[in-house]
Amino acid sequence: MAKRIQFARTGGPEVLEYLDYQPAEPGPQQVRVRNRAIGLNFIDTYFRSGLYVAPALPSGLGTEAAGEVDAVGSAVTDFKVGDRVAYATGPLGAYSELHVLPAANLVELPEAISFEQAAAVMLKGLTVQYLLRQTYPVQPGETILWHAAAGGVGLIACQWAKALGVKLIGTVGSPEKAAQAKAHGAWATIDYSRENVVERVLELTDGNKCPVVYDSVGKDTWPISLDCAAQRGLVVSFGNASGAVDGVNLGILAQKGSLFVTRPTLFGYANTPERLQAMADELFGMLTTGKIKVEINQRYALADAAKAQTELAARRTTGSTILLP
């Protein structure tokens, strides 16, 4: 028997239960991982609330963790018991002591990266990798806009952008978060609680706006993002922290300057074991060279996952949060 977090109905953090469960034996292409540290991410709240649909209820939760291989399926050749591994692309159930998942979803974890570091950075770091290196391959000297720059993904983006020679303008909600984003490499910050984001972007870019806008906030920032994108610019909507963007009229893209829009996910980029490992290797390289530092500012026991999600949703967290089984 092992412990895990599960939910039998969608709703607020109160639907999360900490229960005993019997993990399955791995199938031929599967691996069972003993989690040592588990990542907490906004996407977890989307499944819990019902914004994203879980495969079946009751369901486990979470897609990211790091640990050691506990058992392998009969056809698995790339991993063996005791290997250090990490994962970020699910399936749901990472909020657990033991988790069974496809071997194709695992990456090898170098000795130089701790379990806590990996759990704190895998999903967020791989997200930044595909956004900055694939969705829109940013170039040195470009000025880009990134909403929620002091969040877990945002602080990694600030560092990665600076390492690439890119000027990142980060939106934040307080002077404290502005200072944090600047300390992590943001070129400039805009405090949306007291400044007009569109006006400040025009000032900071000499009226040129940004070739790409990265928006994980969603509903509340969607109109702002459109107004901050340069002509033929790209708006990358990759999250729904304030609610989903809906009722989009394509005509608005013409009015705002022949804009492009995309709604990418990590799963759409890390869709083969080779691509996933290559993305992870680049991320781990940024960590081991010190170009990116992971700040784990909150640690909770696995049993306290509901409290951790409450703090995350209320934007009372900074950097990364992990759960410890």
Beta strands, then each sheet from edge to edge (+ up, - down):
strand 1: 2-7
strand 2: 17-21
strand 3: 30-39
strand 4: 59-60
strand 5: 65-72
strand 6: 84-87
strand 7: 98-102
strand 8: 106-108
strand 9: 143-146
strand 10: 167-172
strand 11: 188-191
strand 12: 210-215
strand 13: 229-237
strand 14: 260-262
strand 15: 296-301
strand 16: 320-324
sheet 1: 2+ 1- 4+
sheet 2: 7+ 3- 5+ 6- 8+
sheet 3: 7+ 3- 16+ 15+
sheet 4: 11+ 10+ 9+ 12+ 13+ 14+
end
